[in-house]
Amino acid sequence: MTCLEAIRRDITTTLTSPSLKKEDIIPILQMDSKEEMQALQSLAMEVRKEQVGRVVYFRGLVEFSNVCRKNCFYCGLRRDNREVNRFRLDEEEILRAAAFAHENRYGSLVLQSGENQREEYIDFVCRIVRKIKSKYDLGITLSCGEQSRETYRRFFESGAHRYLLRVETSSPELYGKWHPDDGKHRFQTRLECLKSLKDTGFQTGSGSMVGVPFQTWGDIAGDILFLRDMEIDMMGIGPFVEHSETPFHRKDAACLIPREERLNVTLKTIAILRILLKDVNIASTTAMQALDRFGREKGLMFGANVIMPNLTPVSRRKDYLLYEGKPCLDEDALRCNNCLPVRIACVGDTIGYGERGDPLHYFRRVSRHSSDGD
C-alpha cells in the first residue's frame, strides 16, 4: 500500500465512523503535507463525482440591499458602519438581473440582502419573487437573514424554494464573542430560524466562517458536525476576510489561523463536508477568491459544486462589501459570464446550463422523514 493510499484509508475510516467526534476531525483539518492534501482532495472529488457529478450549477447573485439591522463584529454591512452608502435596488434593476440569468441559462437566482424585518421590506421581497416567477423559469434562493416563521411562509408561498441562513458558528460561546449583547443577536434565534425554514419546506442552506478571532480547531470541527446533525441541504464555507470598519479589523492576535492559511483550512473543511455529507450542494464562495485569484476553482477541486456569478449592478457592488478585497467589483455580468466558463473548464468540470441544480440531499431528507412519519 502506498503512502497516499494509507492516508486515504485513514481519512475514510475516520469520517465514516458512527462515533465520529470533534477530536477525530481536528487532525484532518490540521493536515498540511502535500501527500495529505492530495489524499483529502482526491477522496472529496471521488465522492463528488459519484454523488452529484462533475457539474457546476450557477446561481446568479443579486445583492439588492445593504440595509441591515444587525451589528456583527466581522461584517462590513454592520449597522454602525457609517461609511456605507446604504441602498436598495428597485424592482426594474432586479428584474433586469433576472432576465440576464434567464437569457444566459443560469437556472437559478439568489436574492441577498442585509437583515430587515420591516413589513414594507417583506412585501417588497414577496412582490419581486412573484414577478420573477411569473416571467422566468428560475429557481430562487433568498438570503435575507432572520425572520419570523410567518415571514418565511410568505416568502415560500411567493415562489422562493431555497433559503440560505449561515449559522457562522455552531458555538454559543463563540457566537457571543462575535456579536454585541443588544438583544438582536441570539444564538438560539438563529437555530429556531433554521428549524422554521426546514419546517416551511425550504431547501435549507447554512454555513460557517474559518479563521475568525477566538475560533479554535474544535470550533471548526464542531461546525462540520452541526451541519451534519442539522441535515443542512446546501452550504457555504468561507474564510474570514477583514473589513477596516469593523471591530474585528486587525485582531491578528486573537486569530488561531493566520490569514495566509485560511484558504487551505477552508478547502479542507469543504472536502470533509463533501466526504461526510455526500449529496449536499456546496458553494465555492467569492471570499475564497479574495485570498487567492484561483480560490473558487480550488474550491471546486476540493468538492464544491456551486458558483454564484455576481449580477449586482456594478455601480452598487462597492457598497455591498462584507469584507475588503472582494473580487470582480468592476466586472459587469457579461464579462463575468465570459470568464467563468473558462475557469470551470480548466478544472475539468462542466456547467449545468438551464438546470436549477437542487440538492439531492433535500429530496432524500424529505423522503426519509415522510417514511418515518408513516
LOLUM-20410 format. One line per 3 residues: number of its first residue (from 1); for each residue y, z, x of C-alpha. Coordinates in steps of 0.02 Angstrom, whole numbers, always signed. Layout:
% residues N
NUM) Y:Z:X | ...
END
This chain:
% residues 374
1) +0:+0:+0 | +170:-48:+68 | +318:+72:+79
4) +404:-21:-64 | +251:-10:-175 | +235:+176:-140
7) +416:+208:-188 | +396:+106:-348 | +240:+204:-392
10) +328:+371:-365 | +478:+319:-472 | +365:+258:-611
13) +260:+416:-608 | +415:+525:-616 | +506:+433:-755
16) +351:+412:-866 | +305:+596:-858 | +307:+678:-1031
19) +380:+834:-950 | +525:+745:-864 | +665:+865:-818
22) +837:+850:-740 | +767:+914:-575 | +647:+766:-571
25) +785:+637:-594 | +904:+705:-461 | +803:+641:-310
28) +805:+465:-384 | +994:+475:-410 | +1010:+527:-227
31) +905:+385:-157 | +1007:+286:-31 | +892:+191:+87
34) +878:+2:+73 | +695:+15:+26 | +727:+146:-109
37) +868:+45:-187 | +762:-112:-183 | +616:-23:-266
40) +726:+50:-403 | +812:-116:-435 | +651:-215:-443
43) +573:-92:-565 | +726:-96:-678 | +728:-285:-679
46) +544:-293:-714 | +567:-181:-867 | +721:-277:-921
49) +628:-444:-913 | +481:-376:-1011 | +580:-282:-1144
52) +742:-377:-1175 | +730:-533:-1066 | +847:-605:-935
55) +978:-645:-1068 | +1156:-578:-1061 | +1247:-551:-1225
58) +1435:-573:-1238 | +1544:-451:-1335 | +1722:-517:-1345
61) +1831:-363:-1316 | +1993:-341:-1412 | +2093:-186:-1361
64) +2200:-182:-1517 | +2294:-17:-1500 | +2332:+107:-1361
67) +2399:+242:-1477 | +2290:+397:-1452 | +2294:+574:-1520
70) +2185:+640:-1379 | +2242:+708:-1212 | +2089:+688:-1100
73) +2123:+735:-918 | +2047:+575:-848 | +2117:+440:-963
76) +2274:+336:-938 | +2299:+321:-1126 | +2311:+510:-1148
79) +2442:+565:-1274 | +2554:+649:-1144 | +2568:+496:-1033
82) +2749:+448:-1067 | +2740:+296:-953 | +2632:+197:-1075
85) +2711:+67:-1188 | +2620:+102:-1350 | +2567:-46:-1457
88) +2455:-108:-1595 | +2411:-291:-1613 | +2450:-371:-1779
91) +2317:-449:-1889 | +2353:-626:-1832 | +2332:-580:-1648
94) +2163:-501:-1683 | +2108:-648:-1792 | +2154:-770:-1652
97) +2042:-673:-1534 | +1902:-676:-1663 | +1925:-864:-1682
100) +1909:-885:-1493 | +1748:-782:-1492 | +1679:-886:-1634
103) +1727:-1053:-1558 | +1651:-1005:-1391 | +1491:-940:-1472
106) +1505:-760:-1411 | +1406:-694:-1558 | +1494:-526:-1564
109) +1664:-444:-1555 | +1715:-269:-1501 | +1872:-192:-1578
112) +1927:-47:-1469 | +2074:+71:-1481 | +2137:+243:-1442
115) +2091:+377:-1568 | +2195:+378:-1728 | +2143:+466:-1888
118) +2290:+417:-1999 | +2248:+338:-2165 | +2358:+186:-2129
121) +2260:+154:-1968 | +2092:+171:-2055 | +2147:+50:-2191
124) +2204:-73:-2057 | +2036:-68:-1968 | +1939:-93:-2129
127) +2051:-236:-2181 | +2039:-329:-2016 | +1850:-308:-2010
130) +1834:-381:-2185 | +1945:-528:-2139 | +1846:-566:-1982
133) +1681:-557:-2076 | +1748:-672:-2212 | +1795:-805:-2084
136) +1667:-795:-1945 | +1484:-757:-1918 | +1515:-624:-1786
139) +1434:-457:-1757 | +1567:-321:-1750 | +1567:-165:-1643
142) +1700:-33:-1669 | +1756:+92:-1538 | +1888:+197:-1624
145) +1845:+373:-1572 | +1801:+524:-1676 | +1820:+500:-1863
148) +1756:+585:-2020 | +1587:+541:-2095 | +1680:+461:-2241
151) +1783:+352:-2124 | +1626:+294:-2034 | +1553:+248:-2203
154) +1708:+145:-2244 | +1701:+57:-2076 | +1517:+16:-2105
157) +1543:-48:-2282 | +1686:-158:-2219 | +1561:-253:-2112
160) +1554:-169:-1942 | +1374:-135:-1889 | +1391:-60:-1715
163) +1494:+87:-1656 | +1525:+147:-1479 | +1572:+330:-1451
166) +1545:+384:-1272 | +1500:+566:-1254 | +1566:+553:-1073
169) +1467:+709:-1025 | +1322:+799:-1108 | +1375:+966:-1033
172) +1481:+1077:-1149 | +1545:+1170:-996 | +1597:+1011:-908
175) +1672:+942:-1069 | +1785:+1094:-1071 | +1845:+1057:-895
178) +1885:+876:-937 | +1985:+911:-1095 | +2125:+1029:-1149
181) +2087:+1178:-1259 | +2202:+1122:-1400 | +2085:+1113:-1549
184) +2071:+923:-1542 | +1937:+917:-1408 | +1772:+997:-1460
187) +1605:+951:-1385 | +1518:+995:-1548 | +1629:+875:-1644
190) +1575:+734:-1528 | +1392:+773:-1562 | +1422:+782:-1750
193) +1508:+613:-1746 | +1361:+532:-1656 | +1244:+603:-1787
196) +1357:+540:-1928 | +1358:+366:-1852 | +1168:+360:-1848
199) +1154:+430:-2024 | +1277:+299:-2087 | +1167:+161:-2019
202) +1266:+103:-1868 | +1184:+37:-1713 | +1248:+182:-1610
205) +1316:+173:-1434 | +1366:+308:-1314 | +1375:+335:-1127
208) +1444:+436:-984 | +1550:+430:-826 | +1493:+450:-648
211) +1590:+541:-512 | +1716:+639:-617 | +1788:+801:-547
214) +1675:+954:-563 | +1521:+848:-606 | +1355:+889:-521
217) +1196:+789:-492 | +1117:+894:-628 | +1254:+843:-749
220) +1220:+658:-719 | +1033:+685:-741 | +1070:+784:-899
223) +1170:+638:-968 | +1020:+524:-945 | +907:+643:-1041
226) +1040:+666:-1175 | +1048:+479:-1209 | +858:+475:-1220
229) +844:+625:-1335 | +986:+567:-1449 | +896:+400:-1467
232) +1053:+302:-1425 | +1034:+114:-1454 | +1164:+48:-1333
235) +1259:+125:-1190 | +1397:+103:-1065 | +1392:+194:-899
238) +1546:+181:-791 | +1610:+253:-628 | +1760:+368:-636
241) +1915:+275:-577 | +2076:+374:-560 | +2241:+346:-652
244) +2400:+411:-571 | +2472:+477:-736 | +2329:+597:-770
247) +2286:+774:-712 | +2130:+707:-626 | +2227:+596:-506
250) +2188:+641:-325 | +2062:+776:-371 | +1954:+720:-224
253) +1906:+897:-175 | +1831:+926:-347 | +1726:+765:-343
256) +1547:+780:-285 | +1533:+592:-269 | +1667:+504:-164
259) +1749:+350:-238 | +1660:+234:-117 | +1489:+298:-175
262) +1519:+298:-364 | +1465:+119:-394 | +1296:+144:-311
265) +1263:+303:-412 | +1315:+210:-570 | +1192:+71:-529
268) +1053:+196:-503 | +1096:+278:-669 | +1086:+111:-758
271) +919:+72:-675 | +845:+240:-726 | +904:+216:-905
274) +826:+43:-912 | +659:+106:-844 | +662:+260:-955
277) +729:+188:-1119 | +666:+9:-1100 | +732:-84:-1254
280) +912:-22:-1267 | +1065:-127:-1233 | +1162:-77:-1077
283) +1336:-143:-1038 | +1389:-189:-864 | +1562:-111:-875
286) +1728:-178:-812 | +1758:-15:-718 | +1618:-66:-600
289) +1716:-221:-554 | +1867:-111:-518 | +1768:-37:-372
292) +1681:-196:-316 | +1729:-376:-355 | +1545:-409:-395
295) +1519:-243:-484 | +1473:-317:-653 | +1349:-438:-576
298) +1268:-293:-483 | +1256:-200:-648 | +1155:-345:-720
301) +1041:-341:-569 | +1004:-156:-599 | +957:-177:-782
304) +1113:-204:-888 | +1112:-347:-1014 | +1284:-347:-1099
307) +1453:-409:-1036 | +1617:-387:-1128 | +1741:-528:-1088
310) +1918:-468:-1122 | +2004:-561:-1266 | +2155:-446:-1274
313) +2318:-546:-1260 | +2370:-549:-1076 | +2541:-482:-1122
316) +2461:-319:-1182 | +2324:-290:-1054 | +2435:-194:-932
319) +2471:-71:-1074 | +2286:-32:-1101 | +2242:+49:-936
322) +2113:+187:-950 | +2110:+183:-759 | +2204:+93:-622
325) +2142:-63:-533 | +2073:-138:-693 | +2023:-319:-656
328) +2073:-478:-747 | +2241:-414:-810 | +2321:-584:-781
331) +2174:-694:-832 | +2180:-764:-1007 | +2023:-777:-1114
334) +1995:-960:-1071 | +1997:-929:-883 | +1879:-782:-903
337) +1768:-890:-1013 | +1753:-1018:-873 | +1721:-888:-738
340) +1587:-778:-816 | +1450:-909:-842 | +1457:-949:-655
343) +1446:-765:-609 | +1300:-736:-727 | +1206:-891:-669
346) +1222:-828:-490 | +1109:-679:-530 | +980:-787:-619
349) +1023:-740:-799 | +1066:-847:-949 | +1194:-814:-1086
352) +1138:-786:-1265 | +1267:-901:-1343 | +1282:-880:-1531
355) +1170:-727:-1532 | +1225:-556:-1593 | +1104:-477:-1470
358) +1070:-323:-1575 | +974:-189:-1478 | +787:-192:-1512
361) +791:-3:-1494 | +889:+12:-1656 | +761:-82:-1761
364) +615:+12:-1685 | +705:+178:-1709 | +744:+142:-1892
367) +567:+78:-1923 | +490:+231:-1840 | +596:+353:-1937
370) +560:+261:-2101 | +374:+277:-2067 | +394:+462:-2027
373) +478:+487:-2195 | +342:+400:-2296
END
